[in-house]
Amino acid sequence: MNTKQKTVIGCGLAVVIAMTLYPPWVTWCPVDVRDLQIQYGWLFGRVNYPECAEKLPWTWGLATDRLLLQCGLVILATVALTGAFQSKDTG
């Protein structure tokens, strides 16, 4: 494994860790599903209240589908770049 490959893997790992610590959150009012809002925030931080919070009960949760999609795309890009930077032996 050459230096470029190690750099790509290190950067990919750093991005996945950062996305896990600052994940996407979803907030919505169960009465009105159209009022779904995605926001990003720290894993142990506070979630912003949705606009409907004053009138209706609301709930929140981790947007795991979006988080898994993001991590999957970063992993695929890391694997592709690691393969692209593979050294070619001429011997």
N, CA, C and O atoms as a GROMACS GRO file, in nm:
protein
  364
    1MET      N    1   0.085  -0.116   0.000
    1MET     CA    2   0.000   0.000   0.000
    1MET      C    3   0.091   0.124   0.000
    1MET      O    4   0.180   0.137   0.084
    2ASN      N    5   0.067   0.213  -0.095
    2ASN     CA    6   0.152   0.332  -0.105
    2ASN      C    7   0.096   0.448  -0.022
    2ASN      O    8  -0.010   0.437   0.039
    3THR      N    9   0.168   0.559  -0.022
    3THR     CA   10   0.133   0.675   0.060
    3THR      C   11   0.001   0.737   0.019
    3THR      O   12  -0.077   0.779   0.104
    4LYS      N   13  -0.027   0.743  -0.111
    4LYS     CA   14  -0.153   0.801  -0.157
    4LYS      C   15  -0.271   0.718  -0.109
    4LYS      O   16  -0.373   0.773  -0.067
    5GLN      N   17  -0.259   0.587  -0.114
    5GLN     CA   18  -0.367   0.500  -0.068
    5GLN      C   19  -0.391   0.518   0.082
    5GLN      O   20  -0.505   0.523   0.126
    6LYS      N   21  -0.284   0.527   0.159
    6LYS     CA   22  -0.299   0.547   0.304
    6LYS      C   23  -0.366   0.681   0.333
    6LYS      O   24  -0.448   0.691   0.425
    7THR      N   25  -0.332   0.782   0.256
    7THR     CA   26  -0.394   0.914   0.274
    7THR      C   27  -0.542   0.910   0.242
    7THR      O   28  -0.622   0.966   0.316
    8VAL      N   29  -0.579   0.843   0.134
    8VAL     CA   30  -0.721   0.832   0.095
    8VAL      C   31  -0.799   0.758   0.203
    8VAL      O   32  -0.909   0.800   0.239
    9ILE      N   33  -0.744   0.649   0.254
    9ILE     CA   34  -0.813   0.571   0.357
    9ILE      C   35  -0.826   0.654   0.485
    9ILE      O   36  -0.932   0.651   0.549
   10GLY      N   37  -0.722   0.726   0.523
   10GLY     CA   38  -0.729   0.811   0.642
   10GLY      C   39  -0.834   0.920   0.628
   10GLY      O   40  -0.909   0.947   0.722
   11CYS      N   41  -0.839   0.984   0.511
   11CYS     CA   42  -0.939   1.089   0.487
   11CYS      C   43  -1.080   1.031   0.488
   11CYS      O   44  -1.171   1.091   0.545
   12GLY      N   45  -1.099   0.916   0.425
   12GLY     CA   46  -1.230   0.852   0.424
   12GLY      C   47  -1.276   0.816   0.563
   12GLY      O   48  -1.393   0.835   0.597
   13LEU      N   49  -1.186   0.764   0.645
   13LEU     CA   50  -1.219   0.729   0.783
   13LEU      C   51  -1.253   0.854   0.864
   13LEU      O   52  -1.347   0.852   0.944
   14ALA      N   53  -1.178   0.962   0.843
   14ALA     CA   54  -1.207   1.088   0.914
   14ALA      C   55  -1.344   1.143   0.877
   14ALA      O   56  -1.416   1.194   0.963
   15VAL      N   57  -1.380   1.134   0.749
   15VAL     CA   58  -1.510   1.185   0.705
   15VAL      C   59  -1.624   1.101   0.764
   15VAL      O   60  -1.725   1.156   0.807
   16VAL      N   61  -1.609   0.969   0.768
   16VAL     CA   62  -1.713   0.882   0.826
   16VAL      C   63  -1.728   0.912   0.975
   16VAL      O   64  -1.841   0.918   1.025
   17ILE      N   65  -1.618   0.930   1.046
   17ILE     CA   66  -1.627   0.964   1.189
   17ILE      C   67  -1.695   1.099   1.209
   17ILE      O   68  -1.779   1.114   1.298
   18ALA      N   69  -1.659   1.197   1.126
   18ALA     CA   70  -1.721   1.330   1.138
   18ALA      C   71  -1.871   1.323   1.110
   18ALA      O   72  -1.950   1.388   1.179
   19MET      N   73  -1.911   1.246   1.009
   19MET     CA   74  -2.054   1.234   0.978
   19MET      C   75  -2.129   1.164   1.091
   19MET      O   76  -2.246   1.193   1.115
   20THR      N   77  -2.063   1.072   1.160
   20THR     CA   78  -2.127   1.001   1.270
   20THR      C   79  -2.142   1.092   1.392
   20THR      O   80  -2.240   1.082   1.466
   21LEU      N   81  -2.046   1.181   1.414
   21LEU     CA   82  -2.055   1.272   1.527
   21LEU      C   83  -2.149   1.390   1.499
   21LEU      O   84  -2.198   1.452   1.594
   22TYR      N   85  -2.173   1.422   1.374
   22TYR     CA   86  -2.261   1.533   1.335
   22TYR      C   87  -2.367   1.479   1.237
   22TYR      O   88  -2.367   1.515   1.120
   23PRO      N   89  -2.457   1.392   1.287
   23PRO     CA   90  -2.550   1.320   1.199
   23PRO      C   91  -2.672   1.403   1.160
   23PRO      O   92  -2.698   1.509   1.217
   24PRO      N   93  -2.747   1.353   1.061
   24PRO     CA   94  -2.873   1.418   1.025
   24PRO      C   95  -2.984   1.377   1.122
   24PRO      O   96  -2.997   1.260   1.158
   25TRP      N   97  -3.063   1.474   1.164
   25TRP     CA   98  -3.179   1.451   1.250
   25TRP      C   99  -3.304   1.488   1.173
   25TRP      O  100  -3.302   1.575   1.087
   26VAL      N  101  -3.412   1.420   1.204
   26VAL     CA  102  -3.540   1.452   1.142
   26VAL      C  103  -3.638   1.489   1.252
   26VAL      O  104  -3.646   1.422   1.355
   27THR      N  105  -3.713   1.597   1.229
   27THR     CA  106  -3.819   1.637   1.322
   27THR      C  107  -3.949   1.648   1.243
   27THR      O  108  -3.950   1.689   1.127
   28TRP      N  109  -4.058   1.612   1.306
   28TRP     CA  110  -4.188   1.621   1.239
   28TRP      C  111  -4.300   1.619   1.341
   28TRP      O  112  -4.284   1.576   1.455
   29CYS      N  113  -4.413   1.666   1.296
   29CYS     CA  114  -4.536   1.657   1.373
   29CYS      C  115  -4.612   1.535   1.322
   29CYS      O  116  -4.641   1.527   1.203
   30PRO      N  117  -4.645   1.440   1.408
   30PRO     CA  118  -4.712   1.318   1.363
   30PRO      C  119  -4.843   1.342   1.290
   30PRO      O  120  -4.885   1.259   1.210
   31VAL      N  121  -4.909   1.454   1.316
   31VAL     CA  122  -5.036   1.484   1.252
   31VAL      C  123  -5.014   1.521   1.105
   31VAL      O  124  -5.094   1.484   1.018
   32ASP      N  125  -4.907   1.592   1.077
   32ASP     CA  126  -4.880   1.639   0.941
   32ASP      C  127  -4.744   1.585   0.895
   32ASP      O  128  -4.640   1.642   0.928
   33VAL      N  129  -4.747   1.475   0.819
   33VAL     CA  130  -4.623   1.410   0.774
   33VAL      C  131  -4.549   1.498   0.675
   33VAL      O  132  -4.427   1.484   0.660
   34ARG      N  133  -4.619   1.587   0.607
   34ARG     CA  134  -4.553   1.675   0.510
   34ARG      C  135  -4.459   1.774   0.577
   34ARG      O  136  -4.375   1.835   0.510
   35ASP      N  137  -4.471   1.792   0.705
   35ASP     CA  138  -4.389   1.888   0.778
   35ASP      C  139  -4.258   1.824   0.826
   35ASP      O  140  -4.207   1.860   0.932
   36LEU      N  141  -4.205   1.731   0.750
   36LEU     CA  142  -4.081   1.661   0.782
   36LEU      C  143  -3.963   1.754   0.756
   36LEU      O  144  -3.951   1.811   0.648
   37GLN      N  145  -3.876   1.770   0.855
   37GLN     CA  146  -3.761   1.858   0.841
   37GLN      C  147  -3.634   1.782   0.875
   37GLN      O  148  -3.627   1.714   0.977
   38ILE      N  149  -3.534   1.794   0.789
   38ILE     CA  150  -3.403   1.733   0.814
   38ILE      C  151  -3.308   1.843   0.857
   38ILE      O  152  -3.302   1.950   0.796
   39GLN      N  153  -3.234   1.817   0.961
   39GLN     CA  154  -3.134   1.912   1.006
   39GLN      C  155  -3.012   1.834   1.057
   39GLN      O  156  -3.023   1.716   1.091
   40TYR      N  157  -2.900   1.899   1.060
   40TYR     CA  158  -2.778   1.836   1.109
   40TYR      C  159  -2.741   1.898   1.242
   40TYR      O  160  -2.755   2.019   1.261
   41GLY      N  161  -2.694   1.816   1.334
   41GLY     CA  162  -2.654   1.865   1.465
   41GLY      C  163  -2.564   1.765   1.533
   41GLY      O  164  -2.553   1.650   1.490
   42TRP      N  165  -2.498   1.808   1.639
   42TRP     CA  166  -2.408   1.721   1.711
   42TRP      C  167  -2.483   1.603   1.771
   42TRP      O  168  -2.601   1.614   1.803
   43LEU      N  169  -2.415   1.491   1.785
   43LEU     CA  170  -2.477   1.368   1.833
   43LEU      C  171  -2.540   1.386   1.971
   43LEU      O  172  -2.647   1.332   1.997
   44PHE      N  173  -2.475   1.461   2.059
   44PHE     CA  174  -2.528   1.482   2.194
   44PHE      C  175  -2.576   1.625   2.214
   44PHE      O  176  -2.578   1.675   2.326
   45GLY      N  177  -2.614   1.690   2.106
   45GLY     CA  178  -2.662   1.828   2.114
   45GLY      C  179  -2.813   1.836   2.120
   45GLY      O  180  -2.882   1.735   2.133
   46ARG      N  181  -2.863   1.958   2.110
   46ARG     CA  182  -3.007   1.981   2.110
   46ARG      C  183  -3.060   1.985   1.969
   46ARG      O  184  -2.991   2.030   1.877
   47VAL      N  185  -3.182   1.939   1.951
   47VAL     CA  186  -3.250   1.943   1.822
   47VAL      C  187  -3.338   2.067   1.818
   47VAL      O  188  -3.408   2.095   1.915
   48ASN      N  189  -3.336   2.140   1.707
   48ASN     CA  190  -3.421   2.258   1.692
   48ASN      C  191  -3.567   2.217   1.682
   48ASN      O  192  -3.600   2.113   1.624
   49TYR      N  193  -3.654   2.298   1.738
   49TYR     CA  194  -3.797   2.270   1.733
   49TYR      C  195  -3.850   2.295   1.592
   49TYR      O  196  -3.811   2.393   1.528
   50PRO      N  197  -3.940   2.208   1.542
   50PRO     CA  198  -4.002   2.235   1.412
   50PRO      C  199  -4.103   2.349   1.424
   50PRO      O  200  -4.143   2.386   1.534
   51GLU      N  201  -4.144   2.402   1.311
   51GLU     CA  202  -4.239   2.515   1.310
   51GLU      C  203  -4.373   2.478   1.373
   51GLU      O  204  -4.439   2.564   1.430
   52CYS      N  205  -4.412   2.354   1.363
   52CYS     CA  206  -4.543   2.311   1.414
   52CYS      C  207  -4.541   2.285   1.564
   52CYS      O  208  -4.645   2.250   1.620
   53ALA      N  209  -4.427   2.300   1.630
   53ALA     CA  210  -4.414   2.264   1.772
   53ALA      C  211  -4.503   2.348   1.862
   53ALA      O  212  -4.542   2.303   1.970
   54GLU      N  213  -4.536   2.470   1.820
   54GLU     CA  214  -4.620   2.555   1.904
   54GLU      C  215  -4.764   2.507   1.908
   54GLU      O  216  -4.833   2.523   2.009
   55LYS      N  217  -4.812   2.449   1.796
   55LYS     CA  218  -4.953   2.411   1.786
   55LYS      C  219  -4.978   2.262   1.808
   55LYS      O  220  -5.083   2.224   1.860
   56LEU      N  221  -4.883   2.178   1.768
   56LEU     CA  222  -4.905   2.034   1.766
   56LEU      C  223  -4.794   1.961   1.842
   56LEU      O  224  -4.685   2.015   1.860
   57PRO      N  225  -4.823   1.838   1.886
   57PRO     CA  226  -4.714   1.759   1.943
   57PRO      C  227  -4.615   1.722   1.832
   57PRO      O  228  -4.654   1.705   1.717
   58TRP      N  229  -4.490   1.711   1.866
   58TRP     CA  230  -4.389   1.681   1.766
   58TRP      C  231  -4.292   1.576   1.820
   58TRP      O  232  -4.288   1.549   1.940
   59THR      N  233  -4.216   1.519   1.730
   59THR     CA  234  -4.120   1.417   1.768
   59THR      C  235  -3.994   1.433   1.684
   59THR      O  236  -3.993   1.508   1.586
   60TRP      N  237  -3.890   1.364   1.720
   60TRP     CA  238  -3.763   1.374   1.648
   60TRP      C  239  -3.697   1.237   1.647
   60TRP      O  240  -3.734   1.148   1.724
   61GLY      N  241  -3.601   1.221   1.561
   61GLY     CA  242  -3.527   1.096   1.554
   61GLY      C  243  -3.405   1.110   1.466
   61GLY      O  244  -3.390   1.209   1.394
   62LEU      N  245  -3.319   1.013   1.472
   62LEU     CA  246  -3.200   1.010   1.389
   62LEU      C  247  -3.238   0.963   1.249
   62LEU      O  248  -3.305   0.860   1.235
   63ALA      N  249  -3.196   1.036   1.147
   63ALA     CA  250  -3.227   0.998   1.009
   63ALA      C  251  -3.126   0.893   0.963
   63ALA      O  252  -3.033   0.922   0.889
   64THR      N  253  -3.148   0.769   1.010
   64THR     CA  254  -3.051   0.663   0.984
   64THR      C  255  -3.038   0.629   0.836
   64THR      O  256  -2.930   0.593   0.790
   65ASP      N  257  -3.146   0.640   0.760
   65ASP     CA  258  -3.138   0.610   0.617
   65ASP      C  259  -3.044   0.707   0.547
   65ASP      O  260  -2.963   0.666   0.463
   66ARG      N  261  -3.054   0.833   0.579
   66ARG     CA  262  -2.966   0.934   0.519
   66ARG      C  263  -2.821   0.916   0.567
   66ARG      O  264  -2.727   0.929   0.488
   67LEU      N  265  -2.804   0.886   0.696
   67LEU     CA  266  -2.670   0.866   0.750
   67LEU      C  267  -2.602   0.744   0.685
   67LEU      O  268  -2.484   0.750   0.650
   68LEU      N  269  -2.675   0.635   0.670
   68LEU     CA  270  -2.619   0.516   0.606
   68LEU      C  271  -2.587   0.541   0.459
   68LEU      O  272  -2.487   0.491   0.409
   69LEU      N  273  -2.671   0.617   0.390
   69LEU     CA  274  -2.644   0.652   0.252
   69LEU      C  275  -2.516   0.734   0.240
   69LEU      O  276  -2.432   0.708   0.153
   70GLN      N  277  -2.501   0.834   0.327
   70GLN     CA  278  -2.381   0.917   0.325
   70GLN      C  279  -2.256   0.834   0.352
   70GLN      O  280  -2.157   0.844   0.279
   71CYS      N  281  -2.261   0.750   0.455
   71CYS     CA  282  -2.145   0.668   0.489
   71CYS      C  283  -2.114   0.569   0.377
   71CYS      O  284  -1.997   0.546   0.345
   72GLY      N  285  -2.216   0.511   0.317
   72GLY     CA  286  -2.195   0.419   0.206
   72GLY      C  287  -2.129   0.485   0.087
   72GLY      O  288  -2.040   0.428   0.024
   73LEU      N  289  -2.172   0.607   0.055
   73LEU     CA  290  -2.111   0.679  -0.058
   73LEU      C  291  -1.966   0.715  -0.030
   73LEU      O  292  -1.882   0.708  -0.120
   74VAL      N  293  -1.935   0.754   0.093
   74VAL     CA  294  -1.797   0.786   0.128
   74VAL      C  295  -1.710   0.660   0.122
   74VAL      O  296  -1.597   0.665   0.075
   75ILE      N  297  -1.762   0.548   0.170
   75ILE     CA  298  -1.686   0.424   0.166
   75ILE      C  299  -1.662   0.381   0.022
   75ILE      O  300  -1.552   0.338  -0.012
   76LEU      N  301  -1.764   0.391  -0.064
   76LEU     CA  302  -1.745   0.356  -0.205
   76LEU      C  303  -1.643   0.447  -0.272
   76LEU      O  304  -1.560   0.399  -0.350
   77ALA      N  305  -1.648   0.576  -0.243
   77ALA     CA  306  -1.551   0.669  -0.301
   77ALA      C  307  -1.410   0.638  -0.251
   77ALA      O  308  -1.314   0.647  -0.327
   78THR      N  309  -1.398   0.601  -0.124
   78THR     CA  310  -1.268   0.567  -0.067
   78THR      C  311  -1.211   0.442  -0.133
   78THR      O  312  -1.093   0.438  -0.167
   79VAL      N  313  -1.294   0.341  -0.152
   79VAL     CA  314  -1.249   0.218  -0.218
   79VAL      C  315  -1.210   0.246  -0.362
   79VAL      O  316  -1.108   0.195  -0.410
   80ALA      N  317  -1.289   0.328  -0.433
   80ALA     CA  318  -1.259   0.359  -0.572
   80ALA      C  319  -1.127   0.436  -0.585
   80ALA      O  320  -1.045   0.406  -0.672
   81LEU      N  321  -1.108   0.535  -0.498
   81LEU     CA  322  -0.984   0.612  -0.503
   81LEU      C  323  -0.862   0.529  -0.460
   81LEU      O  324  -0.753   0.547  -0.514
   82THR      N  325  -0.882   0.439  -0.364
   82THR     CA  326  -0.772   0.352  -0.324
   82THR      C  327  -0.731   0.262  -0.440
   82THR      O  328  -0.612   0.240  -0.462
   83GLY      N  329  -0.828   0.211  -0.513
   83GLY     CA  330  -0.797   0.129  -0.631
   83GLY      C  331  -0.734   0.212  -0.743
   83GLY      O  332  -0.648   0.163  -0.815
   84ALA      N  333  -0.777   0.336  -0.758
   84ALA     CA  334  -0.722   0.420  -0.864
   84ALA      C  335  -0.576   0.457  -0.835
   84ALA      O  336  -0.498   0.477  -0.928
   85PHE      N  337  -0.540   0.467  -0.710
   85PHE     CA  338  -0.403   0.503  -0.674
   85PHE      C  339  -0.313   0.380  -0.654
   85PHE      O  340  -0.202   0.392  -0.602
   86GLN      N  341  -0.360   0.265  -0.696
   86GLN     CA  342  -0.280   0.143  -0.682
   86GLN      C  343  -0.158   0.152  -0.774
   86GLN      O  344  -0.170   0.189  -0.890
   87SER      N  345  -0.043   0.119  -0.720
   87SER     CA  346   0.079   0.128  -0.800
   87SER      C  347   0.084   0.014  -0.902
   87SER      O  348   0.043  -0.098  -0.873
   88LYS      N  349   0.133   0.045  -1.018
   88LYS     CA  350   0.140  -0.053  -1.126
   88LYS      C  351   0.284  -0.104  -1.135
   88LYS      O  352   0.378  -0.025  -1.148
   89ASP      N  353   0.300  -0.234  -1.128
   89ASP     CA  354   0.432  -0.293  -1.141
   89ASP      C  355   0.466  -0.312  -1.289
   89ASP      O  356   0.385  -0.362  -1.366
   90THR      N  357   0.584  -0.270  -1.328
   90THR     CA  358   0.625  -0.284  -1.468
   90THR      C  359   0.717  -0.403  -1.488
   90THR      O  360   0.774  -0.420  -1.596
   91GLY      N  361   0.734  -0.486  -1.385
   91GLY     CA  362   0.831  -0.592  -1.392
   91GLY      C  363   0.772  -0.720  -1.432
   91GLY      O  364   0.844  -0.820  -1.442
   0.00000   0.00000   0.00000
